[in-house]
Amino acid sequence: MSPPIDLGLPLVPPEPVAECGVCAVLAEQRVGELRAGDFSRATDRSVEIRRHDAGHGGG
């Protein structure tokens, strides 16, 4: 039998850059999706924020 899979801890949701309109819209969408219980879409939005943040010199 193979050993159990270690998935690790979930990533901390990224913080939007305060002066960026794109970040603000993505963050607002993520909040709405979390309130609606659509965790899949909220995770997608976090990925978009994280990838977009790379353009700000972030992660």
C-alpha positions in Angstrom: 0.0 0.0 0.0 1.3 3.4 -0.9 1.8 6.2 1.8 -0.9 8.8 2.3 -0.7 12.0 0.2 0.4 15.1 2.0 -1.6 18.1 0.6 -0.1 20.7 2.9 -1.9 23.7 4.3 -4.1 25.9 2.0 -2.5 29.2 0.8 -3.4 32.4 2.6 -5.6 34.5 0.4 -3.6 37.2 -1.3 -4.1 40.9 -0.4 -5.0 43.2 -3.3 -2.8 46.2 -3.9 -4.6 49.2 -2.6 -4.0 51.6 -5.5 -4.9 49.0 -8.2 -8.3 49.1 -9.7 -8.0 45.6 -11.1 -7.0 44.2 -7.7 -10.0 46.0 -6.2 -12.5 44.5 -8.6 -11.1 41.0 -8.2 -11.2 41.3 -4.4 -14.8 42.6 -4.5 -15.8 39.7 -6.7 -14.1 37.3 -4.4 -16.0 38.6 -1.4 -19.3 38.3 -3.2 -18.5 34.7 -4.2 -17.6 33.8 -0.7 -20.8 35.3 0.6 -22.7 33.3 -2.0 -20.9 30.1 -0.9 -19.2 29.7 -4.3 -15.8 28.7 -2.9 -14.5 27.4 -6.2 -15.0 30.8 -7.9 -13.6 32.6 -4.9 -10.5 30.4 -5.1 -10.2 31.2 -8.8 -10.4 34.9 -8.0 -7.6 34.4 -5.4 -5.5 32.8 -8.1 -6.2 35.8 -10.4 -5.2 38.3 -7.7 -2.0 36.3 -7.0 -1.0 36.2 -10.7 -2.0 39.8 -11.2 0.0 40.8 -8.2 3.2 39.6 -9.9 2.8 42.6 -12.2 3.2 44.8 -9.1 6.5 43.2 -8.2 4.8 40.8 -5.7 4.8 37.0 -5.6 
